[in-house]
Amino acid sequence: MLFAPLYLKKNADRRLRIGHVWIYSNEVDTDRSPLNSFEIGQAITIYAHNNKILGNGYINPHSLICARLISRDPQYHLDQSLLLQRLNSALSLRQRLFAKPFYRLVYGESDGLPGLVVDRFGDIVVVQITTAGMERVREEVIAALTTTLHPQAIVLRNDTAVRTLEGLENYVAVVQGQLPAEVLIEENQAHFYVSVLEGQKTGWFYDHRYNRARLKHYAQQQRVLDVFSYSGAWSIPAALAGAHSVWCIDSSQQALELVKKNSELNQVTAKVHPLLGDAFEQLKELHRAGEKFDLIILDPPAFIKRKKDQLAGEQAYRRINQLAMQLLPTEGILISASCSLHLPSQTLLDLLRATSQQLDRGLQILEQGHQSPDHPIHPAIPETAYIKAFVCRVL
């Protein structure tokens, strides 16, 4: 099926030919296909400069990433049939990986569905739609999820900054079924309450699942500090792994209340101690007080959200890791993570090395982690690889 034609400039199809699915506005031949002739989210057929069909997709003429390829076969386009096929393919992978239905079910471009993220919390499904093209088929997305999963409730968490850039309104809604009073998940034998309506993103971050599983090797009988603890995704597993005590720093009282609930749920309340406040200031105060921790976990929010934040963001990563290293005794363990797409793994490693040298400390890298496999990396789309984590021994 062919749609309104979008023609690319000469050689502007190179990225698509190696597997990427994005088209930038400056790659469009606007003489042959003026951007102002398209509607936001409109279905399109993409043509190379030589008139060869590259596939079907959708367009937002007002966005820097103005088009996304959906199918290289022009027979297929973004409808319920294609949604069902790709949802089932995504589900097959997750069911192979995980025995229980707690995972990221759809990870955008990596699952062939750009603009769509779906997290599964048992019978509760939380959806984020981030592009105008996917918003146009919102009802088809809901219908496909219903057919595939038969969930108790479907929640739309369409309240991200990316939607504003796409010209979309932000909203949160339970669009199907009834949301229970409490949503529970299981990860690495730990159990958690998840705030799907008010929590960060979809309410939970499955991306560090495998990195958090590493805690069982490092937390036993240790004094642990979890910085940027949010709802206790690292703290609770550390306590369950046999930590002597776990201190949790977060600037949100609501997040620390969730830590408390989750510690009670997992029967580790006596070990878990919340600290409300800014992470940088709390670490400074702990240093002034002469405190030491055997294991420190740094899993901060993205300090580099845009390329223009690069310098300030790298300085923030350097400062927070320096403050953490000052609280570690000889042979202490630091788990340093980043979810900033614009911070390459090698740059984080270089920051850790430079920081340890500045403090006249030795550094060993024991393990390196990245995102769990329910966040598969598309080999042609480096933007799909964003999580990095280093387990370090500070000497």
Backbone hydrogen bonds, N-H to C=O, Kabsch-Sander energy under -0.5 kcal/mol:
donor,donor_aa,acceptor,acceptor_aa,energy
4,A,43,A,-0.7
6,L,45,T,-2.6
7,Y,5,P,-0.5
8,L,47,Y,-2.1
9,K,27,E,-2.7
12,A,9,K,-2.0
14,R,11,N,-1.1
17,R,13,D,-2.2
18,I,14,R,-1.2
18,I,15,R,-0.5
19,G,16,L,-1.4
20,H,15,R,-2.0
23,I,67,A,-2.2
25,S,64,L,-2.2
27,E,24,Y,-2.2
28,V,25,S,-1.2
29,D,7,Y,-2.9
30,T,28,V,-1.4
32,R,29,D,-0.5
33,S,29,D,-2.2
37,S,34,P,-1.9
38,F,35,L,-1.7
41,G,59,I,-2.7
42,Q,39,E,-1.7
42,Q,59,I,-0.5
44,I,57,G,-2.3
45,T,4,A,-2.2
46,I,55,G,-3.4
47,Y,6,L,-3.1
48,A,52,K,-2.9
51,N,48,A,-2.0
54,L,46,I,-3.4
55,G,46,I,-1.1
56,N,71,S,-2.4
57,G,44,I,-2.5
58,Y,68,R,-1.8
59,I,42,Q,-1.9
60,N,66,C,-3.5
63,S,60,N,-2.0
66,C,23,I,-1.1
66,C,64,L,-1.3
67,A,23,I,-1.8
68,R,58,Y,-2.2
69,L,21,V,-2.8
70,I,56,N,-3.2
71,S,56,N,-2.0
76,Y,73,D,-2.2
79,D,77,H,-1.7
83,L,79,D,-2.5
84,L,80,Q,-2.6
85,Q,81,S,-2.0
86,R,82,L,-2.5
87,L,83,L,-2.5
88,N,84,L,-2.4
89,S,85,Q,-1.8
90,A,86,R,-2.4
91,L,87,L,-2.7
92,S,88,N,-2.1
93,L,89,S,-1.5
94,R,90,A,-2.0
95,Q,91,L,-2.7
96,R,92,S,-1.4
97,L,93,L,-1.7
98,F,94,R,-2.8
102,F,100,K,-2.3
103,Y,120,R,-1.4
105,L,103,Y,-0.7
105,L,118,V,-2.1
106,V,118,V,-1.8
108,G,116,L,-2.2
110,S,107,Y,-1.5
111,D,108,G,-1.5
112,G,109,E,-1.8
113,L,108,G,-2.5
116,L,113,L,-1.6
117,V,128,Q,-2.4
118,V,106,V,-1.9
119,D,126,V,-2.8
120,R,103,Y,-3.2
121,F,119,D,-0.6
121,F,124,I,-3.4
122,G,101,P,-2.8
124,I,121,F,-1.6
125,V,153,A,-2.4
126,V,119,D,-2.8
127,V,155,V,-3.3
128,Q,117,V,-2.9
130,T,115,G,-2.2
130,T,128,Q,-0.5
131,T,115,G,-0.6
135,E,131,T,-2.0
136,R,132,A,-1.6
137,V,133,G,-0.5
137,V,134,M,-0.8
138,R,135,E,-1.6
141,V,137,V,-2.3
142,I,138,R,-2.3
143,A,139,E,-2.4
144,A,140,E,-2.5
145,L,141,V,-2.4
146,T,142,I,-2.2
147,T,143,A,-2.4
148,T,144,A,-2.3
149,L,145,L,-2.8
150,H,145,L,-0.7
150,H,146,T,-1.5
152,Q,123,D,-2.3
153,A,123,D,-1.4
154,I,176,Q,-2.1
155,V,125,V,-3.0
156,L,173,A,-3.4
157,R,127,V,-3.3
157,R,155,V,-0.6
158,N,156,L,-0.7
158,N,171,Y,-1.2
159,D,157,R,-1.5
163,R,160,T,-0.8
164,T,160,T,-0.8
165,L,161,A,-1.4
166,E,162,V,-1.3
167,G,164,T,-1.4
168,L,163,R,-3.0
171,Y,158,N,-3.4
173,A,156,L,-2.0
175,V,154,I,-1.8
175,V,173,A,-0.9
176,Q,154,I,-1.2
178,Q,152,Q,-1.0
183,V,194,V,-0.6
184,L,182,E,-0.5
185,I,192,F,-2.4
187,E,190,A,-2.7
190,A,187,E,-2.2
192,F,185,I,-2.2
194,V,183,V,-2.6
195,S,203,G,-0.5
196,V,194,V,-1.1
199,G,195,S,-1.8
203,G,200,Q,-3.2
206,Y,204,W,-0.6
208,H,205,F,-0.6
209,R,206,Y,-1.9
212,R,208,H,-2.9
213,A,209,R,-1.4
214,R,210,Y,-0.6
214,R,211,N,-0.8
215,L,212,R,-1.6
216,K,213,A,-1.1
217,H,214,R,-2.0
218,Y,215,L,-1.6
219,A,215,L,-2.5
221,Q,242,G,-3.3
222,Q,219,A,-2.2
224,V,222,Q,-0.7
224,V,245,S,-3.0
225,L,295,L,-2.5
226,D,247,W,-3.6
227,V,225,L,-0.7
227,V,297,I,-2.7
228,F,249,I,-1.0
229,S,249,I,-2.6
232,G,229,S,-2.3
233,A,229,S,-0.7
236,I,232,G,-2.3
238,A,234,W,-1.9
239,A,235,S,-2.3
240,L,236,I,-2.6
241,A,237,P,-1.8
242,G,239,A,-1.4
243,A,238,A,-1.9
244,H,222,Q,-1.8
245,S,222,Q,-1.4
246,V,271,K,-3.2
247,W,224,V,-2.9
248,C,273,H,-2.7
249,I,226,D,-2.8
249,I,247,W,-0.5
250,D,248,C,-0.5
250,D,275,L,-1.9
253,Q,251,S,-0.6
256,L,252,S,-1.9
257,E,253,Q,-2.0
258,L,254,Q,-1.6
259,V,255,A,-1.9
260,K,256,L,-2.2
261,K,257,E,-2.2
262,N,258,L,-2.6
263,S,259,V,-2.4
264,E,260,K,-2.1
265,L,261,K,-2.4
266,N,262,N,-1.7
267,Q,264,E,-1.1
268,V,263,S,-2.9
269,T,263,S,-0.6
271,K,268,V,-1.6
272,V,268,V,-1.0
272,V,269,T,-0.6
273,H,246,V,-2.9
275,L,248,C,-3.4
277,G,250,D,-2.0
282,Q,278,D,-2.7
283,L,279,A,-2.4
284,K,280,F,-1.9
285,E,281,E,-2.4
286,L,282,Q,-2.5
287,H,283,L,-2.0
288,R,284,K,-2.5
289,A,285,E,-1.8
290,G,287,H,-1.5
291,E,286,L,-2.5
293,F,327,L,-2.6
294,D,223,R,-1.5
295,L,223,R,-1.8
296,I,333,I,-2.5
297,I,225,L,-2.9
298,L,296,I,-0.5
298,L,335,I,-3.3
299,D,227,V,-1.1
299,D,297,I,-0.6
303,F,301,P,-0.6
305,K,303,F,-0.5
309,D,306,R,-2.1
310,Q,307,K,-1.8
313,G,309,D,-3.2
314,E,310,Q,-2.7
315,Q,311,L,-2.0
316,A,312,A,-1.9
317,Y,313,G,-2.4
318,R,314,E,-2.3
319,R,315,Q,-2.5
320,I,316,A,-2.6
321,N,317,Y,-1.9
322,Q,318,R,-2.1
323,L,319,R,-2.7
324,A,320,I,-1.8
325,M,321,N,-2.5
326,Q,322,Q,-1.7
327,L,324,A,-1.6
328,L,325,M,-1.4
331,E,394,V,-2.2
332,G,329,P,-2.1
332,G,394,V,-0.9
333,I,294,D,-2.9
334,L,392,C,-2.5
335,I,296,I,-3.0
336,S,334,L,-0.7
336,S,390,F,-2.5
337,A,298,L,-2.6
337,A,335,I,-0.5
338,S,388,K,-2.2
341,L,339,C,-0.6
342,H,304,I,-0.7
343,L,340,S,-1.6
348,L,344,P,-2.0
349,L,345,S,-2.3
350,D,346,Q,-2.5
351,L,347,T,-2.4
352,L,348,L,-2.3
353,R,349,L,-2.5
354,A,350,D,-2.7
355,T,351,L,-2.3
356,S,352,L,-2.3
357,Q,353,R,-2.1
358,Q,354,A,-2.2
359,L,355,T,-1.6
360,D,357,Q,-1.3
361,R,356,S,-3.5
364,Q,393,R,-2.2
366,L,364,Q,-0.7
366,L,391,V,-3.1
367,E,391,V,-1.3
369,G,389,A,-3.1
371,Q,387,I,-0.6
372,S,207,D,-1.7
375,H,372,S,-2.2
378,H,376,P,-0.5
381,I,378,H,-1.8
384,T,381,I,-2.3
385,A,382,P,-1.8
386,Y,384,T,-0.7
388,K,338,S,-1.9
389,A,369,G,-2.1
390,F,336,S,-2.4
391,V,367,E,-2.7
392,C,334,L,-3.4
392,C,390,F,-0.7
393,R,364,Q,-2.9
394,V,332,G,-2.9
394,V,392,C,-0.6
395,L,362,G,-2.3
395,L,393,R,-0.6
